Amino acid sequence: MCVDVPDPSLAGLVPALVERLPELLDEVRLALEEDWPDYAHFLAANRAEVGVAADAALNRLVTLVTSSNTDGGVESELFEQIGRIQWRQGNDLTTLLSAYQMGARVFWRHVSTVAVEHDVEPRTVAALAEAVFLFVDKLSSSSARGYVLEQSEAAVTRERLREELVGLLLSDRADRAAVQAAAERAEWPLPDELAVVLVEPDSPAAHQALARLDPSNIVFSRPPLLGAIVPNPSHRNLRRLATVLRGTRAVVGVAVTADRLPASLHIAETAARLQRCGVLVDDPVFTADHLDAIIVHRDAGLLDALRARVLGPLATSSPASRERLSETLLAWLRHMGDRRAIAAELHVHPQTVRYRLAKLHELFGDDLDSPSTRAQLVLALAWGPPQPSRPAPRAIVSGPVGATVTDSTGPGR
């Protein structure tokens, strides 16, 4: 790009361009006003500083023409800072680079005019043109580098601050003031309510689902926990969340205020355990829909002790009989003694229900009439793992008058 022998006319080029700087800057500002008003305002408000930078750029331009040194020097650092500022202010990089190109066209128009006036040789004019646009390319690259660096550094900082926020939100030792301050540092508006989502850490589908969540959600990894904190989990948001999480065996905690999130997390962890052992089968599991089961199964030892005590009368029966009597007892509790409803649920004849209920009253005695005993039996029976589907009963056919042939689960069993 450099010429072999510097053109002597270049010596007068810079002073002549410096004289035209006010006119040049005014023209650039006017050209910016329509599409880039913020940049036009910047030029007007920082006229002196921009003039000094333009003077340095003119001298750099001549250096580029007469030397093979293409280092941007101080200008590169300056324009890298401009790129960083653009990111901080939320401006688009392409807008800035378009403004550079427009400014370069205005600048070149003035440079070429002065070059002709000073009888600069054609080959030097060509070298000037190359120098102008090479210079602008380098400044654009500097701004782009600054923009990307600031973006990356901001992302790292934001993730670190959000990790700190998650730590406070999930800790039962943080007060609201500390959480609010951490949320402000992380630039995350603290919602009125939030919920925690837990997924299986080893599930690729779960990782993909978290990646698809709206950026307003905070994804976190705190081994062994992997999940997200969801702001303002309204009914509509939860429906959308269910669509994203379906197939990942996720658990969504109850919606609570920030100070209650640790308790919601504990509930969600219990629900995740119950999902793994088959007590809860929804996908995803919304804990608000299963608080009864979570309460009953929260302490497995206590539940086992309760079952051993209240179901003790069944212990003398054979395993097969104990299973049939247990399911009949649960159906009896659920349907408040309605034998037809019990028979329909169990796919057996009402006579079979009558026989089994008689056996249950024989085993439990008057305790079945006690409301407190019934409540304990519901706790012991109603929230177990899902039972396999039962086959439909065989058809009931009529025999001789006064006789009936029932299915295989009749009183004789």
Disulfide bonds with the S-S distance in Angstrom:
none
